[in-house]
Amino acid sequence: MKKTIMVLAFLSAASTAAIAQSNLQLYGRLDVVVDSVRFKGTPNSVSVTDLSTDTSYWGVRGREDLGAGLKAFFKLESGFSVDTGAQGSATQFFNREAYVGMGGNFGSVQLGSQYTPALWITTKVDPFQRSANGAIFNLMQQNGGNRQRGYLLLQNNALQYVSPDVKGFSARAMLGLSEQTAAPRDVGEFRSASIEYSQGAFYGGFSIEDLKIASTPAGAAWSNKTVTLGATYDLRTVKLYGYLLKNTLTNSRDAEGYMLGLTYPVGAGTVRASYSAREVDGIAGSKASVMALGYTYDLSKRTTLYTSYALLDNGAASNMGLWPSSKTHGLPATGQDVRSIEAGIRHFF
C-alpha cells in the first residue's frame, strides 16, 4: 500500500510539473508472452506453459532549456511484470535507469544509475532487439549462468560522458565508483568506454570495460575485463548482424562468444534469425549455443505482435538460461537443454 501511494503521489507531482515544463514525458512498454518451454536432460525432462513478461517498464523523463545551448535533463525508469504486477526489483524502485545530467554542443554528462556503454551497442546489433527468447543477452550479458563472464548491464553510482555525433562517430566513457571504505577499496569500481560509427548502410561499435570484483579467497580485487565488437550492414532486402565478445578474468581462462544474425522484411513484418555461442577456453563441456527464429508484425507504430522459436544447447558443464523462462524458473540444471516457443504482444505508450 505504501509503495502504491508513493507511485500515485509521484505521478501526481509529475502531472503538476508538466504544466510548467511541457517536455516532461511519461512513457513505457508492456510486453507479455505465452511461452511453451521444455527442459530436456538430467535430472528430468519437463514441459510447462507460462504467461511471462518479456521486458516491461514505465518511466518519466524531461529536460529544461538553460540557454546558451545548454540543457538539463533527467530519466527515471522502473521495470515491472505485466503477468503479476510485481516490481522488477525488490531492492531498486527505478531499477532500469535513474540519472540527472547536463548537455550541450560538447555532448552530455550524466550522473546516477545508468546502462553501460556495451549495452547500447547490443541494442543496435541484436536481430531480436534485446527481446524474446532469441535475445543476445542470453549468453553475452553478465548473469548467473555465465558466472558473470560477459558485459555488465547497469552500473550504479556512475558518471558517464556521451559525445555528440561527429561525422558518424560517437563515443561514451563511464566511471563507476566503488564507494568502499575498507580494503580492498577498489572492489566494485567500474571503468568503460565505447566508440560507434554509423554511416549509410553500415554500423559498427566497439566497447571495453573493466569491473573490479572480490577475489577468491577474499582479500584482493580481481579484474573482470570484457571487450565487445558488433556490426550491421543493411542490404535493403536483408540486414546482416555480427557480434564478438571476449572476457578476461584474473586467474581464470578466457571466455569468448559470438553471434551471427539477419532480419528480412516481409510487408509490415520482419523475419528474425540468429545463432549465438559462448564457451570458456579449454574447459570441456563449457560451450552453450542458442539458435533462434522469429517473426514480428507491426500493427501500428506502437503495437507489435510476435512469435519465435529458440533452442538452447547447454554443454555438460554449462547451465545458461533462456529468456524469459530464466526469469520465471531460474537457470536449468547443468547440461540441461531448453526449448522455447512463444507468442506475444508488445505495446509502447
Salt bridges, closest charged atoms under 4 A:
ASP31 OD2 - ARG29 NH2 2.91
ASP31 OD2 - ARG346 NE 2.62
ASP50 OD2 - HIS329 NE2 2.68
ASP54 OD1 - ARG29 NH2 3.67
GLU77 OE1 - LYS75 NZ 3.62
GLU77 OE2 - ARG96 NE 2.54
GLU97 OE1 - LYS75 NZ 2.72
GLU189 OE2 - ARG191 NE 3.24
GLU196 OE1 - LYS124 NZ 3.18
ASP210 OD2 - LYS212 NZ 3.45
ASP254 OD2 - LYS246 NZ 3.50
